[in-house]
């Protein structure tokens, strides 16, 4: 059994799609994780108990239920991180 916040999966999936539409935004790992953390702090956690491999259909329905909130939270997080990125000390030029 596994305790899982599947809002994380939804945000991660939506983040990939939203970043793909933003060619000017840095997509390094540090910025992706910063955006993830910011967006998740604005969204309600959704914990479920799952068996391995069980969650996917439920994620799909929840994704539709929260999609506007998720997109808003991620978009705001992208704007924030893109305006003050924290990756410089860790990234090779
Ligand atoms: Zn970056």
PDB file of the backbone (N, CA, C, O) and the ligand in Angstrom, with CONECT records:
HET     ZN  A 101       1
ATOM      1  N   UNK A   1       0.847  -1.201   0.000  1.00  0.00           N
ATOM      2  CA  UNK A   1       0.000   0.000   0.000  1.00  0.00           C
ATOM      3  C   UNK A   1       0.882   1.252   0.000  1.00  0.00           C
ATOM      4  O   UNK A   1       2.037   1.233   0.427  1.00  0.00           O
ATOM      5  N   UNK A   2       0.301   2.309  -0.485  1.00  0.00           N
ATOM      6  CA  UNK A   2       1.073   3.538  -0.630  1.00  0.00           C
ATOM      7  C   UNK A   2       0.163   4.732  -0.336  1.00  0.00           C
ATOM      8  O   UNK A   2      -0.984   4.770  -0.781  1.00  0.00           O
ATOM      9  N   UNK A   3       0.678   5.699   0.410  1.00  0.00           N
ATOM     10  CA  UNK A   3      -0.043   6.946   0.615  1.00  0.00           C
ATOM     11  C   UNK A   3       0.513   7.959  -0.374  1.00  0.00           C
ATOM     12  O   UNK A   3       1.718   8.203  -0.431  1.00  0.00           O
ATOM     13  N   UNK A   4      -0.384   8.536  -1.143  1.00  0.00           N
ATOM     14  CA  UNK A   4       0.088   9.342  -2.257  1.00  0.00           C
ATOM     15  C   UNK A   4      -0.741  10.621  -2.377  1.00  0.00           C
ATOM     16  O   UNK A   4      -1.966  10.592  -2.258  1.00  0.00           O
ATOM     17  N   UNK A   5      -0.062  11.733  -2.612  1.00  0.00           N
ATOM     18  CA  UNK A   5      -0.739  12.980  -2.932  1.00  0.00           C
ATOM     19  C   UNK A   5      -0.803  13.090  -4.445  1.00  0.00           C
ATOM     20  O   UNK A   5       0.168  13.501  -5.081  1.00  0.00           O
ATOM     21  N   UNK A   6      -1.945  12.723  -5.028  1.00  0.00           N
ATOM     22  CA  UNK A   6      -1.914  12.713  -6.484  1.00  0.00           C
ATOM     23  C   UNK A   6      -2.074  14.071  -7.126  1.00  0.00           C
ATOM     24  O   UNK A   6      -2.026  14.187  -8.351  1.00  0.00           O
ATOM     25  N   UNK A   7      -2.265  15.108  -6.315  1.00  0.00           N
ATOM     26  CA  UNK A   7      -2.125  16.459  -6.864  1.00  0.00           C
ATOM     27  C   UNK A   7      -0.711  16.644  -7.448  1.00  0.00           C
ATOM     28  O   UNK A   7      -0.536  17.372  -8.425  1.00  0.00           O
ATOM     29  N   UNK A   8       0.295  15.983  -6.846  1.00  0.00           N
ATOM     30  CA  UNK A   8       1.661  16.079  -7.377  1.00  0.00           C
ATOM     31  C   UNK A   8       1.742  15.570  -8.809  1.00  0.00           C
ATOM     32  O   UNK A   8       2.383  16.186  -9.660  1.00  0.00           O
ATOM     33  N   UNK A   9       1.089  14.445  -9.068  1.00  0.00           N
ATOM     34  CA  UNK A   9       1.116  13.888 -10.420  1.00  0.00           C
ATOM     35  C   UNK A   9       0.439  14.821 -11.412  1.00  0.00           C
ATOM     36  O   UNK A   9       0.909  15.016 -12.533  1.00  0.00           O
ATOM     37  N   UNK A  10      -0.688  15.398 -10.968  1.00  0.00           N
ATOM     38  CA  UNK A  10      -1.433  16.297 -11.847  1.00  0.00           C
ATOM     39  C   UNK A  10      -0.587  17.529 -12.173  1.00  0.00           C
ATOM     40  O   UNK A  10      -0.503  17.951 -13.327  1.00  0.00           O
ATOM     41  N   UNK A  11       0.038  18.099 -11.138  1.00  0.00           N
ATOM     42  CA  UNK A  11       0.835  19.305 -11.363  1.00  0.00           C
ATOM     43  C   UNK A  11       2.042  18.984 -12.242  1.00  0.00           C
ATOM     44  O   UNK A  11       2.385  19.753 -13.140  1.00  0.00           O
ATOM     45  N   UNK A  12       2.680  17.853 -11.981  1.00  0.00           N
ATOM     46  CA  UNK A  12       3.868  17.494 -12.773  1.00  0.00           C
ATOM     47  C   UNK A  12       3.506  17.345 -14.243  1.00  0.00           C
ATOM     48  O   UNK A  12       4.224  17.827 -15.119  1.00  0.00           O
ATOM     49  N   UNK A  13       2.392  16.675 -14.508  1.00  0.00           N
ATOM     50  CA  UNK A  13       1.960  16.455 -15.882  1.00  0.00           C
ATOM     51  C   UNK A  13       1.578  17.776 -16.566  1.00  0.00           C
ATOM     52  O   UNK A  13       1.957  18.030 -17.709  1.00  0.00           O
ATOM     53  N   UNK A  14       0.815  18.612 -15.837  1.00  0.00           N
ATOM     54  CA  UNK A  14       0.380  19.880 -16.414  1.00  0.00           C
ATOM     55  C   UNK A  14       1.557  20.821 -16.614  1.00  0.00           C
ATOM     56  O   UNK A  14       1.591  21.594 -17.571  1.00  0.00           O
ATOM     57  N   UNK A  15       2.540  20.748 -15.684  1.00  0.00           N
ATOM     58  CA  UNK A  15       3.727  21.593 -15.798  1.00  0.00           C
ATOM     59  C   UNK A  15       4.469  21.318 -17.103  1.00  0.00           C
ATOM     60  O   UNK A  15       4.903  22.248 -17.783  1.00  0.00           O
ATOM     61  N   UNK A  16       4.612  20.043 -17.451  1.00  0.00           N
ATOM     62  CA  UNK A  16       5.308  19.697 -18.693  1.00  0.00           C
ATOM     63  C   UNK A  16       4.603  20.330 -19.890  1.00  0.00           C
ATOM     64  O   UNK A  16       5.252  20.877 -20.781  1.00  0.00           O
ATOM     65  N   UNK A  17       3.270  20.252 -19.904  1.00  0.00           N
ATOM     66  CA  UNK A  17       2.505  20.807 -21.021  1.00  0.00           C
ATOM     67  C   UNK A  17       2.618  22.330 -21.075  1.00  0.00           C
ATOM     68  O   UNK A  17       2.775  22.913 -22.148  1.00  0.00           O
ATOM     69  N   UNK A  18       2.537  22.968 -19.900  1.00  0.00           N
ATOM     70  CA  UNK A  18       2.580  24.435 -19.874  1.00  0.00           C
ATOM     71  C   UNK A  18       3.971  24.951 -20.224  1.00  0.00           C
ATOM     72  O   UNK A  18       4.105  25.963 -20.913  1.00  0.00           O
ATOM     73  N   UNK A  19       5.014  24.252 -19.747  1.00  0.00           N
ATOM     74  CA  UNK A  19       6.383  24.673 -20.066  1.00  0.00           C
ATOM     75  C   UNK A  19       6.666  24.525 -21.562  1.00  0.00           C
ATOM     76  O   UNK A  19       7.383  25.335 -22.149  1.00  0.00           O
ATOM     77  N   UNK A  20       6.103  23.498 -22.161  1.00  0.00           N
ATOM     78  CA  UNK A  20       6.316  23.273 -23.594  1.00  0.00           C
ATOM     79  C   UNK A  20       5.795  24.448 -24.408  1.00  0.00           C
ATOM     80  O   UNK A  20       6.290  24.714 -25.503  1.00  0.00           O
ATOM     81  N   UNK A  21       4.788  25.160 -23.874  1.00  0.00           N
ATOM     82  CA  UNK A  21       4.210  26.299 -24.573  1.00  0.00           C
ATOM     83  C   UNK A  21       4.912  27.616 -24.231  1.00  0.00           C
ATOM     84  O   UNK A  21       4.500  28.679 -24.694  1.00  0.00           O
ATOM     85  N   UNK A  22       5.988  27.541 -23.407  1.00  0.00           N
ATOM     86  CA  UNK A  22       6.695  28.744 -22.952  1.00  0.00           C
ATOM     87  C   UNK A  22       8.173  28.635 -23.320  1.00  0.00           C
ATOM     88  O   UNK A  22       8.996  28.306 -22.466  1.00  0.00           O
ATOM     89  N   UNK A  23       8.521  28.907 -24.579  1.00  0.00           N
ATOM     90  CA  UNK A  23       9.908  28.691 -25.019  1.00  0.00           C
ATOM     91  C   UNK A  23      10.929  29.545 -24.279  1.00  0.00           C
ATOM     92  O   UNK A  23      12.099  29.167 -24.214  1.00  0.00           O
ATOM     93  N   UNK A  24      10.523  30.689 -23.715  1.00  0.00           N
ATOM     94  CA  UNK A  24      11.478  31.580 -23.068  1.00  0.00           C
ATOM     95  C   UNK A  24      11.760  31.218 -21.615  1.00  0.00           C
ATOM     96  O   UNK A  24      12.689  31.758 -21.016  1.00  0.00           O
ATOM     97  N   UNK A  25      10.975  30.318 -21.044  1.00  0.00           N
ATOM     98  CA  UNK A  25      11.135  29.996 -19.629  1.00  0.00           C
ATOM     99  C   UNK A  25      12.169  28.887 -19.462  1.00  0.00           C
ATOM    100  O   UNK A  25      12.149  27.893 -20.188  1.00  0.00           O
ATOM    101  N   UNK A  26      13.075  29.068 -18.494  1.00  0.00           N
ATOM    102  CA  UNK A  26      14.106  28.075 -18.204  1.00  0.00           C
ATOM    103  C   UNK A  26      13.455  26.760 -17.775  1.00  0.00           C
ATOM    104  O   UNK A  26      12.503  26.748 -16.994  1.00  0.00           O
ATOM    105  N   UNK A  27      13.985  25.661 -18.296  1.00  0.00           N
ATOM    106  CA  UNK A  27      13.406  24.345 -17.991  1.00  0.00           C
ATOM    107  C   UNK A  27      14.408  23.446 -17.273  1.00  0.00           C
ATOM    108  O   UNK A  27      14.292  22.222 -17.328  1.00  0.00           O
ATOM    109  N   UNK A  28      15.397  24.048 -16.597  1.00  0.00           N
ATOM    110  CA  UNK A  28      16.351  23.221 -15.859  1.00  0.00           C
ATOM    111  C   UNK A  28      15.650  22.578 -14.662  1.00  0.00           C
ATOM    112  O   UNK A  28      14.552  22.983 -14.280  1.00  0.00           O
ATOM    113  N   UNK A  29      16.295  21.578 -14.083  1.00  0.00           N
ATOM    114  CA  UNK A  29      15.654  20.826 -13.002  1.00  0.00           C
ATOM    115  C   UNK A  29      15.332  21.706 -11.809  1.00  0.00           C
ATOM    116  O   UNK A  29      14.275  21.563 -11.196  1.00  0.00           O
ATOM    117  N   UNK A  30      16.251  22.631 -11.472  1.00  0.00           N
ATOM    118  CA  UNK A  30      16.024  23.515 -10.332  1.00  0.00           C
ATOM    119  C   UNK A  30      14.766  24.362 -10.521  1.00  0.00           C
ATOM    120  O   UNK A  30      13.949  24.489  -9.609  1.00  0.00           O
ATOM    121  N   UNK A  31      14.621  24.935 -11.707  1.00  0.00           N
ATOM    122  CA  UNK A  31      13.444  25.770 -11.971  1.00  0.00           C
ATOM    123  C   UNK A  31      12.174  24.935 -11.995  1.00  0.00           C
ATOM    124  O   UNK A  31      11.145  25.369 -11.478  1.00  0.00           O
ATOM    125  N   UNK A  32      12.225  23.738 -12.589  1.00  0.00           N
ATOM    126  CA  UNK A  32      11.047  22.863 -12.588  1.00  0.00           C
ATOM    127  C   UNK A  32      10.597  22.549 -11.164  1.00  0.00           C
ATOM    128  O   UNK A  32       9.407  22.602 -10.855  1.00  0.00           O
ATOM    129  N   UNK A  33      11.563  22.220 -10.298  1.00  0.00           N
ATOM    130  CA  UNK A  33      11.191  21.885  -8.930  1.00  0.00           C
ATOM    131  C   UNK A  33      10.704  23.113  -8.167  1.00  0.00           C
ATOM    132  O   UNK A  33       9.787  23.009  -7.351  1.00  0.00           O
ATOM    133  N   UNK A  34      11.302  24.267  -8.420  1.00  0.00           N
ATOM    134  CA  UNK A  34      10.821  25.494  -7.782  1.00  0.00           C
ATOM    135  C   UNK A  34       9.372  25.781  -8.196  1.00  0.00           C
ATOM    136  O   UNK A  34       8.539  26.144  -7.366  1.00  0.00           O
ATOM    137  N   UNK A  35       9.093  25.614  -9.473  1.00  0.00           N
ATOM    138  CA  UNK A  35       7.728  25.848  -9.965  1.00  0.00           C
ATOM    139  C   UNK A  35       6.765  24.836  -9.345  1.00  0.00           C
ATOM    140  O   UNK A  35       5.670  25.195  -8.913  1.00  0.00           O
ATOM    141  N   UNK A  36       7.182  23.571  -9.307  1.00  0.00           N
ATOM    142  CA  UNK A  36       6.363  22.522  -8.678  1.00  0.00           C
ATOM    143  C   UNK A  36       6.009  22.873  -7.231  1.00  0.00           C
ATOM    144  O   UNK A  36       4.849  22.791  -6.826  1.00  0.00           O
ATOM    145  N   UNK A  37       7.034  23.266  -6.458  1.00  0.00           N
ATOM    146  CA  UNK A  37       6.822  23.535  -5.039  1.00  0.00           C
ATOM    147  C   UNK A  37       5.884  24.720  -4.850  1.00  0.00           C
ATOM    148  O   UNK A  37       4.973  24.668  -4.023  1.00  0.00           O
ATOM    149  N   UNK A  38       6.101  25.779  -5.608  1.00  0.00           N
ATOM    150  CA  UNK A  38       5.244  26.959  -5.499  1.00  0.00           C
ATOM    151  C   UNK A  38       3.799  26.621  -5.865  1.00  0.00           C
ATOM    152  O   UNK A  38       2.870  26.987  -5.145  1.00  0.00           O
ATOM    153  N   UNK A  39       3.618  25.933  -6.968  1.00  0.00           N
ATOM    154  CA  UNK A  39       2.264  25.601  -7.417  1.00  0.00           C
ATOM    155  C   UNK A  39       1.563  24.705  -6.393  1.00  0.00           C
ATOM    156  O   UNK A  39       0.393  24.917  -6.074  1.00  0.00           O
ATOM    157  N   UNK A  40       2.285  23.704  -5.880  1.00  0.00           N
ATOM    158  CA  UNK A  40       1.664  22.774  -4.922  1.00  0.00           C
ATOM    159  C   UNK A  40       1.300  23.472  -3.618  1.00  0.00           C
ATOM    160  O   UNK A  40       0.348  23.069  -2.951  1.00  0.00           O
ATOM    161  N   UNK A  41       2.038  24.507  -3.245  1.00  0.00           N
ATOM    162  CA  UNK A  41       1.700  25.245  -2.022  1.00  0.00           C
ATOM    163  C   UNK A  41       0.400  26.033  -2.169  1.00  0.00           C
ATOM    164  O   UNK A  41      -0.224  26.404  -1.175  1.00  0.00           O
ATOM    165  N   UNK A  42      -0.005  26.286  -3.416  1.00  0.00           N
ATOM    166  CA  UNK A  42      -1.256  27.009  -3.646  1.00  0.00           C
ATOM    167  C   UNK A  42      -2.436  26.076  -3.864  1.00  0.00           C
ATOM    168  O   UNK A  42      -3.582  26.522  -3.917  1.00  0.00           O
ATOM    169  N   UNK A  43      -2.163  24.791  -3.989  1.00  0.00           N
ATOM    170  CA  UNK A  43      -3.229  23.839  -4.332  1.00  0.00           C
ATOM    171  C   UNK A  43      -3.516  22.921  -3.148  1.00  0.00           C
ATOM    172  O   UNK A  43      -2.626  22.645  -2.344  1.00  0.00           O
ATOM    173  N   UNK A  44      -4.753  22.449  -3.042  1.00  0.00           N
ATOM    174  CA  UNK A  44      -5.069  21.528  -1.941  1.00  0.00           C
ATOM    175  C   UNK A  44      -4.438  20.163  -2.198  1.00  0.00           C
ATOM    176  O   UNK A  44      -4.499  19.668  -3.323  1.00  0.00           O
ATOM    177  N   UNK A  45      -3.834  19.541  -1.183  1.00  0.00           N
ATOM    178  CA  UNK A  45      -3.339  18.174  -1.367  1.00  0.00           C
ATOM    179  C   UNK A  45      -4.507  17.215  -1.512  1.00  0.00           C
ATOM    180  O   UNK A  45      -5.582  17.453  -0.961  1.00  0.00           O
ATOM    181  N   UNK A  46      -4.306  16.155  -2.235  1.00  0.00           N
ATOM    182  CA  UNK A  46      -5.357  15.155  -2.423  1.00  0.00           C
ATOM    183  C   UNK A  46      -4.743  13.777  -2.168  1.00  0.00           C
ATOM    184  O   UNK A  46      -4.210  13.136  -3.074  1.00  0.00           O
ATOM    185  N   UNK A  47      -4.832  13.340  -0.903  1.00  0.00           N
ATOM    186  CA  UNK A  47      -4.200  12.077  -0.531  1.00  0.00           C
ATOM    187  C   UNK A  47      -5.135  10.910  -0.777  1.00  0.00           C
ATOM    188  O   UNK A  47      -6.331  10.968  -0.492  1.00  0.00           O
ATOM    189  N   UNK A  48      -4.560   9.858  -1.312  1.00  0.00           N
ATOM    190  CA  UNK A  48      -5.300   8.608  -1.504  1.00  0.00           C
ATOM    191  C   UNK A  48      -4.406   7.454  -1.079  1.00  0.00           C
ATOM    192  O   UNK A  48      -3.179   7.545  -1.124  1.00  0.00           O
ATOM    193  N   UNK A  49      -5.046   6.371  -0.666  1.00  0.00           N
ATOM    194  CA  UNK A  49      -4.327   5.133  -0.406  1.00  0.00           C
ATOM    195  C   UNK A  49      -4.470   4.270  -1.648  1.00  0.00           C
ATOM    196  O   UNK A  49      -5.581   4.019  -2.115  1.00  0.00           O
ATOM    197  N   UNK A  50      -3.358   3.825  -2.171  1.00  0.00           N
ATOM    198  CA  UNK A  50      -3.412   3.084  -3.431  1.00  0.00           C
ATOM    199  C   UNK A  50      -2.639   1.776  -3.342  1.00  0.00           C
ATOM    200  O   UNK A  50      -1.734   1.619  -2.521  1.00  0.00           O
ATOM    201  N   UNK A  51      -3.017   0.850  -4.203  1.00  0.00           N
ATOM    202  CA  UNK A  51      -2.155  -0.274  -4.539  1.00  0.00           C
ATOM    203  C   UNK A  51      -1.290   0.198  -5.703  1.00  0.00           C
ATOM    204  O   UNK A  51      -1.660   1.128  -6.421  1.00  0.00           O
ATOM    205  N   UNK A  52      -0.150  -0.438  -5.887  1.00  0.00           N
ATOM    206  CA  UNK A  52       0.733  -0.032  -6.979  1.00  0.00           C
ATOM    207  C   UNK A  52      -0.018  -0.074  -8.307  1.00  0.00           C
ATOM    208  O   UNK A  52      -0.700  -1.051  -8.617  1.00  0.00           O
ATOM    209  N   UNK A  53       0.118   1.009  -9.095  1.00  0.00           N
ATOM    210  CA  UNK A  53      -0.467   1.014 -10.430  1.00  0.00           C
ATOM    211  C   UNK A  53      -1.949   1.297 -10.499  1.00  0.00           C
ATOM    212  O   UNK A  53      -2.539   1.224 -11.577  1.00  0.00           O
ATOM    213  N   UNK A  54      -2.569   1.622  -9.368  1.00  0.00           N
ATOM    214  CA  UNK A  54      -4.015   1.720  -9.323  1.00  0.00           C
ATOM    215  C   UNK A  54      -4.548   3.109  -9.676  1.00  0.00           C
ATOM    216  O   UNK A  54      -5.717   3.240 -10.038  1.00  0.00           O
ATOM    217  N   UNK A  55      -3.714   4.147  -9.578  1.00  0.00           N
ATOM    218  CA  UNK A  55      -4.230   5.506  -9.499  1.00  0.00           C
ATOM    219  C   UNK A  55      -4.628   6.141 -10.822  1.00  0.00           C
ATOM    220  O   UNK A  55      -5.322   7.158 -10.819  1.00  0.00           O
ATOM    221  N   UNK A  56      -4.222   5.591 -11.932  1.00  0.00           N
ATOM    222  CA  UNK A  56      -4.214   6.416 -13.136  1.00  0.00           C
ATOM    223  C   UNK A  56      -5.581   6.926 -13.561  1.00  0.00           C
ATOM    224  O   UNK A  56      -5.705   8.100 -13.907  1.00  0.00           O
ATOM    225  N   UNK A  57      -6.603   6.093 -13.548  1.00  0.00           N
ATOM    226  CA  UNK A  57      -7.923   6.561 -13.983  1.00  0.00           C
ATOM    227  C   UNK A  57      -8.461   7.620 -13.025  1.00  0.00           C
ATOM    228  O   UNK A  57      -9.121   8.566 -13.456  1.00  0.00           O
ATOM    229  N   UNK A  58      -8.185   7.467 -11.721  1.00  0.00           N
ATOM    230  CA  UNK A  58      -8.672   8.463 -10.769  1.00  0.00           C
ATOM    231  C   UNK A  58      -7.943   9.786 -10.961  1.00  0.00           C
ATOM    232  O   UNK A  58      -8.538  10.849 -10.785  1.00  0.00           O
ATOM    233  N   UNK A  59      -6.674   9.734 -11.317  1.00  0.00           N
ATOM    234  CA  UNK A  59      -5.946  10.971 -11.592  1.00  0.00           C
ATOM    235  C   UNK A  59      -6.593  11.693 -12.763  1.00  0.00           C
ATOM    236  O   UNK A  59      -6.736  12.915 -12.741  1.00  0.00           O
ATOM    237  N   UNK A  60      -6.981  10.948 -13.775  1.00  0.00           N
ATOM    238  CA  UNK A  60      -7.601  11.563 -14.949  1.00  0.00           C
ATOM    239  C   UNK A  60      -8.862  12.348 -14.575  1.00  0.00           C
ATOM    240  O   UNK A  60      -9.041  13.477 -15.031  1.00  0.00           O
ATOM    241  N   UNK A  61      -9.727  11.770 -13.760  1.00  0.00           N
ATOM    242  CA  UNK A  61     -10.963  12.466 -13.417  1.00  0.00           C
ATOM    243  C   UNK A  61     -10.682  13.657 -12.509  1.00  0.00           C
ATOM    244  O   UNK A  61     -11.322  14.701 -12.637  1.00  0.00           O
ATOM    245  N   UNK A  62      -9.737  13.507 -11.601  1.00  0.00           N
ATOM    246  CA  UNK A  62      -9.396  14.616 -10.721  1.00  0.00           C
ATOM    247  C   UNK A  62      -8.742  15.743 -11.509  1.00  0.00           C
ATOM    248  O   UNK A  62      -8.941  16.922 -11.216  1.00  0.00           O
ATOM    249  N   UNK A  63      -7.965  15.364 -12.505  1.00  0.00           N
ATOM    250  CA  UNK A  63      -7.297  16.341 -13.346  1.00  0.00           C
ATOM    251  C   UNK A  63      -8.314  17.279 -13.979  1.00  0.00           C
ATOM    252  O   UNK A  63      -8.098  18.490 -14.034  1.00  0.00           O
ATOM    253  N   UNK A  64      -9.417  16.724 -14.455  1.00  0.00           N
ATOM    254  CA  UNK A  64     -10.448  17.555 -15.075  1.00  0.00           C
ATOM    255  C   UNK A  64     -11.121  18.443 -14.031  1.00  0.00           C
ATOM    256  O   UNK A  64     -11.412  19.611 -14.291  1.00  0.00           O
ATOM    257  N   UNK A  65     -11.360  17.883 -12.862  1.00  0.00           N
ATOM    258  CA  UNK A  65     -12.034  18.616 -11.797  1.00  0.00           C
ATOM    259  C   UNK A  65     -11.240  19.853 -11.367  1.00  0.00           C
ATOM    260  O   UNK A  65     -11.826  20.889 -11.053  1.00  0.00           O
ATOM    261  N   UNK A  66      -9.913  19.745 -11.351  1.00  0.00           N
ATOM    262  CA  UNK A  66      -9.079  20.815 -10.817  1.00  0.00           C
ATOM    263  C   UNK A  66      -8.312  21.572 -11.890  1.00  0.00           C
ATOM    264  O   UNK A  66      -7.460  22.399 -11.566  1.00  0.00           O
ATOM    265  N   UNK A  67      -8.597  21.306 -13.161  1.00  0.00           N
ATOM    266  CA  UNK A  67      -7.671  21.780 -14.178  1.00  0.00           C
ATOM    267  C   UNK A  67      -7.515  23.297 -14.186  1.00  0.00           C
ATOM    268  O   UNK A  67      -6.410  23.793 -14.406  1.00  0.00           O
ATOM    269  N   UNK A  68      -8.594  24.048 -13.953  1.00  0.00           N
ATOM    270  CA  UNK A  68      -8.473  25.512 -13.989  1.00  0.00           C
ATOM    271  C   UNK A  68      -7.593  25.998 -12.838  1.00  0.00           C
ATOM    272  O   UNK A  68      -6.704  26.827 -13.038  1.00  0.00           O
ATOM    273  N   UNK A  69      -7.841  25.486 -11.643  1.00  0.00           N
ATOM    274  CA  UNK A  69      -7.022  25.864 -10.489  1.00  0.00           C
ATOM    275  C   UNK A  69      -5.561  25.477 -10.689  1.00  0.00           C
ATOM    276  O   UNK A  69      -4.655  26.243 -10.362  1.00  0.00           O
ATOM    277  N   UNK A  70      -5.346  24.287 -11.226  1.00  0.00           N
ATOM    278  CA  UNK A  70      -3.981  23.796 -11.431  1.00  0.00           C
ATOM    279  C   UNK A  70      -3.247  24.681 -12.438  1.00  0.00           C
ATOM    280  O   UNK A  70      -2.105  25.083 -12.212  1.00  0.00           O
ATOM    281  N   UNK A  71      -3.913  24.975 -13.542  1.00  0.00           N
ATOM    282  CA  UNK A  71      -3.272  25.789 -14.581  1.00  0.00           C
ATOM    283  C   UNK A  71      -2.977  27.188 -14.043  1.00  0.00           C
ATOM    284  O   UNK A  71      -1.915  27.748 -14.317  1.00  0.00           O
ATOM    285  N   UNK A  72      -3.914  27.755 -13.280  1.00  0.00           N
ATOM    286  CA  UNK A  72      -3.690  29.074 -12.688  1.00  0.00           C
ATOM    287  C   UNK A  72      -2.494  29.047 -11.735  1.00  0.00           C
ATOM    288  O   UNK A  72      -1.637  29.929 -11.791  1.00  0.00           O
ATOM    289  N   UNK A  73      -2.433  28.047 -10.867  1.00  0.00           N
ATOM    290  CA  UNK A  73      -1.339  27.962  -9.888  1.00  0.00           C
ATOM    291  C   UNK A  73       0.001  27.773 -10.586  1.00  0.00           C
ATOM    292  O   UNK A  73       0.991  28.398 -10.205  1.00  0.00           O
ATOM    293  N   UNK A  74       0.043  26.922 -11.596  1.00  0.00           N
ATOM    294  CA  UNK A  74       1.305  26.675 -12.299  1.00  0.00           C
ATOM    295  C   UNK A  74       1.728  27.904 -13.087  1.00  0.00           C
ATOM    296  O   UNK A  74       2.905  28.266 -13.103  1.00  0.00           O
ATOM    297  N   UNK A  75       0.766  28.544 -13.739  1.00  0.00           N
ATOM    298  CA  UNK A  75       1.101  29.735 -14.526  1.00  0.00           C
ATOM    299  C   UNK A  75       1.682  30.825 -13.627  1.00  0.00           C
ATOM    300  O   UNK A  75       2.683  31.449 -13.978  1.00  0.00           O
ATOM    301  N   UNK A  76       1.062  31.056 -12.473  1.00  0.00           N
ATOM    302  CA  UNK A  76       1.596  32.036 -11.523  1.00  0.00           C
ATOM    303  C   UNK A  76       2.990  31.636 -11.042  1.00  0.00           C
ATOM    304  O   UNK A  76       3.870  32.487 -10.912  1.00  0.00           O
ATOM    305  N   UNK A  77       3.192  30.353 -10.780  1.00  0.00           N
ATOM    306  CA  UNK A  77       4.489  29.872 -10.315  1.00  0.00           C
ATOM    307  C   UNK A  77       5.561  30.040 -11.391  1.00  0.00           C
ATOM    308  O   UNK A  77       6.698  30.401 -11.085  1.00  0.00           O
ATOM    309  N   UNK A  78       5.205  29.781 -12.641  1.00  0.00           N
ATOM    310  CA  UNK A  78       6.158  29.952 -13.747  1.00  0.00           C
ATOM    311  C   UNK A  78       6.585  31.412 -13.839  1.00  0.00           C
ATOM    312  O   UNK A  78       7.766  31.711 -14.015  1.00  0.00           O
ATOM    313  N   UNK A  79       5.622  32.315 -13.718  1.00  0.00           N
ATOM    314  CA  UNK A  79       5.934  33.749 -13.814  1.00  0.00           C
ATOM    315  C   UNK A  79       6.884  34.155 -12.683  1.00  0.00           C
ATOM    316  O   UNK A  79       7.854  34.879 -12.906  1.00  0.00           O
ATOM    317  N   UNK A  80       6.594  33.681 -11.471  1.00  0.00           N
ATOM    318  CA  UNK A  80       7.431  34.009 -10.317  1.00  0.00           C
ATOM    319  C   UNK A  80       8.854  33.478 -10.473  1.00  0.00           C
ATOM    320  O   UNK A  80       9.824  34.213 -10.286  1.00  0.00           O
ATOM    321  N   UNK A  81       8.967  32.206 -10.815  1.00  0.00           N
ATOM    322  CA  UNK A  81      10.292  31.581 -10.918  1.00  0.00           C
ATOM    323  C   UNK A  81      11.064  32.174 -12.098  1.00  0.00           C
ATOM    324  O   UNK A  81      12.270  32.401 -12.000  1.00  0.00           O
ATOM    325  N   UNK A  82      10.375  32.424 -13.203  1.00  0.00           N
ATOM    326  CA  UNK A  82      11.049  32.974 -14.373  1.00  0.00           C
ATOM    327  C   UNK A  82      11.567  34.380 -14.092  1.00  0.00           C
ATOM    328  O   UNK A  82      12.580  34.791 -14.658  1.00  0.00           O
ATOM    329  N   UNK A  83      10.878  35.122 -13.220  1.00  0.00           N
ATOM    330  CA  UNK A  83      11.321  36.481 -12.927  1.00  0.00           C
ATOM    331  C   UNK A  83      12.457  36.497 -11.901  1.00  0.00           C
ATOM    332  O   UNK A  83      13.252  37.437 -11.879  1.00  0.00           O
ATOM    333  N   UNK A  84      12.543  35.467 -11.051  1.00  0.00           N
ATOM    334  CA  UNK A  84      13.629  35.390 -10.071  1.00  0.00           C
ATOM    335  C   UNK A  84      14.162  33.960  -9.987  1.00  0.00           C
ATOM    336  O   UNK A  84      13.987  33.292  -8.968  1.00  0.00           O
ATOM    337  N   UNK A  85      14.806  33.491 -11.044  1.00  0.00           N
ATOM    338  CA  UNK A  85      15.288  32.099 -11.021  1.00  0.00           C
ATOM    339  C   UNK A  85      16.411  31.906  -9.993  1.00  0.00           C
ATOM    340  O   UNK A  85      17.212  32.808  -9.749  1.00  0.00           O
ATOM    341  N   UNK A  86      16.447  30.726  -9.407  1.00  0.00           N
ATOM    342  CA  UNK A  86      17.440  30.410  -8.371  1.00  0.00           C
ATOM    343  C   UNK A  86      18.487  29.418  -8.864  1.00  0.00           C
ATOM    344  O   UNK A  86      19.195  28.814  -8.058  1.00  0.00           O
ATOM    345  N   UNK A  87      18.591  29.244 -10.165  1.00  0.00           N
ATOM    346  CA  UNK A  87      19.414  28.152 -10.678  1.00  0.00           C
ATOM    347  C   UNK A  87      20.860  28.537 -10.929  1.00  0.00           C
ATOM    348  O   UNK A  87      21.683  27.655 -11.174  1.00  0.00           O
ATOM    349  N   UNK A  88      21.209  29.833 -10.879  1.00  0.00           N
ATOM    350  CA  UNK A  88      22.500  30.244 -11.426  1.00  0.00           C
ATOM    351  C   UNK A  88      23.689  29.606 -10.723  1.00  0.00           C
ATOM    352  O   UNK A  88      24.658  29.211 -11.370  1.00  0.00           O
ATOM    353  N   UNK A  89      23.618  29.504  -9.401  1.00  0.00           N
ATOM    354  CA  UNK A  89      24.768  28.972  -8.687  1.00  0.00           C
ATOM    355  C   UNK A  89      24.988  27.471  -8.931  1.00  0.00           C
ATOM    356  O   UNK A  89      26.059  26.931  -8.656  1.00  0.00           O
ATOM    357  N   UNK A  90      23.929  26.806  -9.462  1.00  0.00           N
ATOM    358  CA  UNK A  90      24.031  25.358  -9.609  1.00  0.00           C
ATOM    359  C   UNK A  90      24.163  24.910 -11.067  1.00  0.00           C
ATOM    360  O   UNK A  90      24.491  23.757 -11.344  1.00  0.00           O
ATOM    361  N   UNK A  91      23.907  25.819 -11.979  1.00  0.00           N
ATOM    362  CA  UNK A  91      23.851  25.400 -13.365  1.00  0.00           C
ATOM    363  C   UNK A  91      25.164  25.705 -14.079  1.00  0.00           C
ATOM    364  O   UNK A  91      25.769  26.755 -13.863  1.00  0.00           O
ATOM    365  N   UNK A  92      25.593  24.785 -14.923  1.00  0.00           N
ATOM    366  CA  UNK A  92      26.753  25.056 -15.752  1.00  0.00           C
ATOM    367  C   UNK A  92      26.325  25.929 -16.918  1.00  0.00           C
ATOM    368  O   UNK A  92      25.213  25.791 -17.429  1.00  0.00           O
ATOM    369  N   UNK A  93      27.194  26.815 -17.334  1.00  0.00           N
ATOM    370  CA  UNK A  93      26.846  27.785 -18.368  1.00  0.00           C
ATOM    371  C   UNK A  93      26.586  27.110 -19.710  1.00  0.00           C
ATOM    372  O   UNK A  93      26.280  27.786 -20.692  1.00  0.00           O
TER     373      UNK A  93
HETATM  374 ZN    ZN A 101      16.649  27.217 -14.454  1.00  0.00          ZN
END
